[in-house]
């Protein structure tokens, strides 16, 4: 199985040599992953395009930052993310970001196969697309606390 957009592939898009990453398997079939991205200077610039695939990146913005978002090669919007906000990026749309501020984010890789496997195991109908405003911030305290609960594991993966 090819590596999805997490770990070294995600770091490469952001010009980073490596970043803490945790992997797990859903029903021994699909890979789920979380990668911590961090850049402590201003004006990071544009990320490189990542390979398109049928997957989502769910991003917890640990600190606030602003970015210009490009989907399918076109500028879509400028977004200001506040600390604790969550955004969803559809990898089928070729997202590229131009980050203007220092940032720290937890990037959760969620492939469609994992969603389908979970639905199949639960005996429910497969879901369609995730409903979201591309790259826009959402504030949900439950999501924020659930996603941030992996921070200690990334700090000490052993």
C-alpha positions as CSV (number, residue, x, y, z in Angstrom):
1,X,0.0,0.0,0.0
2,X,1.3,3.5,-0.9
3,X,1.8,6.0,1.9
4,X,-1.0,8.5,2.0
5,X,-0.6,12.2,2.7
6,X,0.9,12.0,6.1
7,X,4.3,11.7,7.7
8,X,7.2,12.2,5.2
9,X,4.8,12.9,2.2
10,X,3.0,15.7,4.1
11,X,6.3,17.0,5.5
12,X,7.7,17.2,2.0
13,X,4.9,19.4,0.9
14,X,5.7,21.8,3.7
15,X,9.5,21.6,3.1
16,X,10.1,19.9,6.4
17,X,12.6,17.0,6.9
18,X,10.3,15.1,9.3
19,X,7.6,15.6,11.9
20,X,6.1,13.5,14.7
21,X,3.5,11.1,13.2
22,X,1.3,8.4,14.7
23,X,-0.3,5.7,12.6
24,X,-3.1,3.2,13.3
25,X,-5.1,0.8,11.2
26,X,-8.9,0.7,10.9
27,X,-10.1,-2.9,10.9
28,X,-6.6,-4.0,9.8
29,X,-7.3,-2.5,6.4
30,X,-7.0,1.3,6.2
31,X,-4.4,3.6,7.6
32,X,-5.3,6.6,9.8
33,X,-2.5,9.0,10.8
34,X,-1.8,12.2,12.6
35,X,1.2,14.4,11.8
36,X,2.2,17.5,13.8
37,X,3.3,20.4,11.6
38,X,5.1,23.3,13.1
39,X,6.8,26.4,11.7
40,X,8.0,29.1,14.0
41,X,8.7,32.0,11.6
42,X,6.3,34.3,9.6
43,X,5.5,34.0,5.9
44,X,6.2,30.3,5.4
45,X,4.9,30.6,1.8
46,X,3.1,28.2,-0.3
47,X,3.0,24.5,0.4
48,X,3.8,22.2,-2.5
49,X,0.9,20.3,-4.0
50,X,0.2,16.9,-2.6
51,X,-0.9,13.9,-4.6
52,X,-4.7,13.9,-5.1
53,X,-6.4,11.0,-3.5
54,X,-9.8,10.1,-2.1
55,X,-9.1,11.3,1.4
56,X,-9.5,14.2,3.8
57,X,-7.1,16.1,6.0
58,X,-8.8,17.2,9.3
59,X,-6.6,19.9,10.8
60,X,-6.6,21.1,14.4
61,X,-5.0,24.6,14.5
62,X,-3.1,24.5,17.8
63,X,-2.3,28.1,17.4
64,X,-4.0,30.8,15.4
65,X,-2.7,31.7,11.9
66,X,-3.9,33.1,8.6
67,X,-3.5,31.5,5.2
68,X,-4.5,31.8,1.6
69,X,-6.2,28.7,0.3
70,X,-5.9,27.3,-3.2
71,X,-8.1,24.5,-4.5
72,X,-7.7,23.0,-8.0
73,X,-5.0,25.6,-8.7
74,X,-7.2,28.7,-8.0
75,X,-7.2,31.0,-5.0
76,X,-10.3,30.2,-3.1
77,X,-10.1,32.4,0.0
78,X,-8.0,33.9,2.8
79,X,-8.8,32.3,6.1
80,X,-7.9,33.3,9.6
81,X,-7.8,30.3,11.9
82,X,-8.0,30.8,15.6
83,X,-6.4,28.6,18.2
84,X,-8.4,25.4,18.6
85,X,-10.3,25.7,15.4
86,X,-10.7,22.7,13.0
87,X,-10.6,22.8,9.2
88,X,-11.2,20.1,6.6
89,X,-9.3,19.8,3.3
90,X,-10.5,17.5,0.6
91,X,-7.4,15.9,-1.1
92,X,-9.4,15.3,-4.3
93,X,-9.4,19.1,-4.8
94,X,-5.6,19.5,-4.7
95,X,-5.3,21.9,-1.7
96,X,-2.4,24.2,-1.5
97,X,-1.9,26.7,1.3
98,X,0.1,29.9,1.6
99,X,0.6,30.3,5.4
100,X,1.3,33.9,6.6
101,X,2.0,33.3,10.3
102,X,3.9,30.9,12.5
103,X,1.8,27.8,12.9
104,X,1.4,24.6,14.8
105,X,-1.2,22.1,13.6
106,X,-2.2,18.5,14.1
107,X,-3.1,17.1,10.6
108,X,-5.3,14.0,10.7
109,X,-5.2,11.8,7.5
110,X,-8.7,10.3,6.9
111,X,-8.9,8.2,3.7
112,X,-12.3,7.3,2.3
113,X,-11.5,3.6,2.6
114,X,-11.3,4.0,6.4
115,X,-14.7,5.7,6.5
116,X,-16.2,3.0,4.3
117,X,-14.6,0.2,6.4
118,X,-16.0,1.7,9.6
119,X,-19.5,2.0,8.1
120,X,-19.3,-1.6,6.7
121,X,-18.2,-2.9,10.1
122,X,-21.1,-1.0,11.8
123,X,-23.6,-2.4,9.2
124,X,-24.6,1.1,8.1
125,X,-24.8,2.8,4.7
126,X,-21.6,4.4,3.5
127,X,-21.4,8.1,3.9
128,X,-21.2,10.5,1.0
129,X,-18.8,13.4,1.0
130,X,-18.1,15.2,4.3
131,X,-20.1,18.4,4.5
132,X,-17.7,21.2,5.1
133,X,-16.8,24.7,3.9
134,X,-13.4,24.0,2.2
135,X,-10.6,25.0,4.7
136,X,-12.9,27.2,6.8
137,X,-12.5,27.2,10.6
138,X,-15.1,25.5,12.7
139,X,-15.2,25.8,16.5
140,X,-16.4,22.7,18.2
141,X,-15.1,22.2,21.8
142,X,-15.7,18.4,21.7
143,X,-13.7,18.0,18.4
144,X,-11.0,20.4,19.7
145,X,-10.5,18.4,22.9
146,X,-10.8,15.0,21.2
147,X,-8.2,15.9,18.6
148,X,-5.8,17.6,21.0
149,X,-5.8,14.5,23.2
150,X,-3.1,13.0,20.9
151,X,-0.6,15.8,21.7
152,X,1.0,13.8,24.6
153,X,1.3,10.7,22.4
154,X,3.1,12.8,19.7
155,X,5.5,14.2,22.4
156,X,6.3,10.8,23.7
157,X,5.3,8.1,21.1
158,X,7.0,5.3,23.1
